[in-house]
Amino acid sequence: MSAEASPALVSPEQLEAELRDIGARLYHSRHPFHALLHAGKLNRGQVQAWALNRFEYQRCIPLKDAAILARMDDPALRRIWRQRIIDHDGSAEGEGGIARWLHLTDALGLDRELVSSGRALLPGTRFAVHAYIHFVRDRSLLEAIASSLTELFAPTIISERVTGMLRHYDFVSRESLAYFEHRLTEAPRDSDFALDYVKRHADTAEKQELVRAALRFKCSVLWSQLDALHFAYVEPGVAWPDAFVPADAHAAAAA
Amino acid sequence: MSAEASPALVSPEQLEAELRDIGARLYHSRHPFHALLHAGKLNRGQVQAWALNRFEYQRCIPLKDAAILARMDDPALRRIWRQRIIDHDGSAEGEGGIARWLHLTDALGLDRELVSSGRALLPGTRFAVHAYIHFVRDRSLLEAIASSLTELFAPTIISERVTGMLRHYDFVSRESLAYFEHRLTEAPRDSDFALDYVKRHADTAEKQELVRAALRFKCSVLWSQLDALHFAYVEPGVAWPDAFVPADAHAAAAA
């Protein structure tokens, strides 16, 4: 990443506009699997496969945030960032984002032990999620914070998802989607902070380019999880032999 | 990985038989993408995408082996293991396995700078390959060595690949496949050593189970790279927006 390869220094506002453009181009809202999920084109087994695999991402979010927290020298910064861990872990057993995701997998009829164990995951899920953890450990704090900026684009996809899933799937209830309702308020708070941090601290052209690359990387983490799901459970529908097999596996309704 | 969850201690010969069973079940020779590749069902652009992405794996093999070498206390062991690095890096510019892979990508008409830069990779390729490097750094030396045992199954797939590609693709020459000819002698030598090491050092039921898990993990590293290729370049053929776009992109001949 040589300095001469970096674009020129831009204003913080211009940087924000470029980051939003990256999301418009690379966020997983543009992935074919999400179109199928939101449009009701998946069967129950395929939605189960999505929820089971996505649990690995949910499970690792506090590990990712703890790795970032462990690199923050400033108590004021840590006080803000720790809220992400509290949101996901809750204050007691059965509370928080991870527990809410397990309510969704329960509601979809998945065995909780199977989901929690991770043993039926697709390899592509595991590799993408763990790449994210390694990234925030190995890169600069600025890049680690920038990689969280996909939250900027979350509210739109969450609204589409909740609306689409409730309309199309009789096996999905509003209550089972409680995770997403919480994220609708948490994500903007988190991304507002991270965006402000990045705009203030990316004060050289090279740092700005690292920020853009961090967001592209994070988009690719989300995107490639859907590649793996689509390959294994939609077309050609050949799952890694040790991966989850839906009990009611059959062709998608209209895919 | 609790001791009571592990199967009972088995003989070294039984362990070997179980490892060969894992390969028969999970090695990527069973992946749909390989069936298409070997049967001549891919077009030139799809073969280019395979070679370009697979280069990331080739590029990282010496990094993986150096990470293992760096954890070997025994000079006798290091003298044997270092040969793997020599095989891939060669003794001069233009020699060795990495250079031979670049001869293949050259022969396929790929720009060498594009291939070497890695900027057109699929995210799934990168995440799987780097998971392998992290694995050999983080796990025990026994697990790191066991993860190399996919070489046991390489000669068969290489023979199928060379025969199939030469028969079906007029853009592939025997000379461009020189990488594989070398691997036909290197892989058995390497896997004989690793298998013997594993059979001698996995002397508890728990270590044997770690060895089996390491081989399953490595199979999943190879498998998920093909998931990503198939999704992006075969069906539905939607590549990550920053990934390689074949110049002659069109539908597969008969897929």
Interface residues (C-beta under 8 A of the other chain):
Chain A: R25 L26 R30 H31 P32 L122 P123 G124 R126 F127 A128 H130 A131 H134 R216 S220 V221 W223 S224 D227 A228 H230 F231 A232 E235 P236 V238 W240 P241 D242
Chain B: R25 L26 R30 H31 P32 L122 P123 G124 R126 F127 A128 H130 A131 H134 R216 S220 V221 W223 S224 D227 A228 H230 F231 A232 E235 P236 V238 W240 P241 D242
